[in-house]
Amino acid sequence: MLGSVRVRTTLAATVVTALALVAGSIALLATVHTSLLHGDDALSKSRLRDLIALARAGDLPPQIDAGDGVAQVVDGTGQVRAASVNILGRPALTSFRPPEAHPVVLAVVGPDDNEHEHYRLWAQRAVTPLGELTVFSGSSTESVTEAVAAARRPLIIGLPAMVALLVLAMWVLVGRALRPVEAIRAEVAEVTDRRLHRRVPEPDTDDEIGRLARTMNAMLDRLEDASRKQRAFVADASHDLQSPLAAVRAELETRLLDEAPNGSAAAGRILAETSQMEALVQNLLYLARVDDGVLSDHSPVDLDDVVLEEVSRLQASTPIRFATDAVSGGPVLGSRVDLARAVRNILENAVRHARSAVELRLSAVDGVVRLDIADDGPGVAPTERSRIFDRFYKVDAARERGARGSGLGLPIARAIAEAHDGSLELADGDGGARFVLRLPVLRVS
């Protein structure tokens, strides 16, 4: 799941934004705390200066109006000379003796009516007509703590909700942004050597995705053009080679009739090679025709009749035994000529590799006609299974045994199956190779 660009992008954006929100929230709370503290400090220092001025003027009242804060004036013997209402009659908040030159700040725990509070006090010593006095002025840190806590609560609730909304928004936005890419991927996945005419959708934008789509279509144009030229070359070359090969074959057959017995062996070998070359050219020409989608007219075909006819034709020229007891009805819609060629190619491949027998099964189940052709040969090595349908590819076992296949029989059979909306696959067999041909069943309305 983490391999998805959409998931990775959403996760990365969420993590980065969540970290930014957390850092911003911490900075906000720190700013609120510092701002409130500086405000209280400014008020406390202002009150401190006023009290020192009153003391020096001899107008210090015994009861100080400190608002929500706290204030106290203590003489050199520790006697409280003046105090704010909330600590009136209480002993000195602290015995600390600050310098006279400038105020200093300190933290103390002191009374507040019937409770105890944590105070942040500013203290300064001054010489007055009343003697040497120490003046304290400060505020409770509880108000700052409560204000910060009040600001923290909505953040604790709101941040997860904001992150959840961010995840949803990023998931939707990234999905929408990647939708053209997914459309391009899906279309490219449908492009095969027989569907090179397909093109990816081009969005009406000049961004990276639009340029990617146009580049992909330009590449597909080049591939289609190269494929078209290749098929045209194969078709033209195969067509042009048929006539001279036929002439050579006719000449060799004539010479075989006229030559002396000692020369017939060489002419026979040349004739066999010519026949092999002629078959290869015919296969190339047929493959080019299939690639261009040129097939015979489709009509109802009994595939079981086609299979039994091809078995009968091959049985006369090979000692391999064919088991056809499991061949039942298989009505399909297609070209009888082309389907016969596909079945023939699969059977000839099975005969080339079988030791003694080829088993055939044909049935129509769930709207699909399935033909299984299995031989008792050495099978196909796992390393070669993926290439068995490549054109001109021959398995090593076939080369070792001197099989004369061109490597086009199975590719032609698969191309014919796909042209009939079917498939041809190599399935797991019991020792040998098992090929499975599937075609849509003929539906009678």
Beta strands, then each sheet from edge to edge (+ up, - down):
strand 1: 63-64
strand 2: 70-75
strand 3: 80-84
strand 4: 104-112
strand 5: 115-128
strand 6: 131-140
strand 7: 299-302
strand 8: 321-327
strand 9: 331-334
strand 10: 357-365
strand 11: 368-375
strand 12: 423-427
strand 13: 434-440
sheet 1: 1+ 3+ 2- 6+ 5- 4+
sheet 2: 7+ 9-
sheet 3: 8+ 10+ 11- 13+ 12-
end
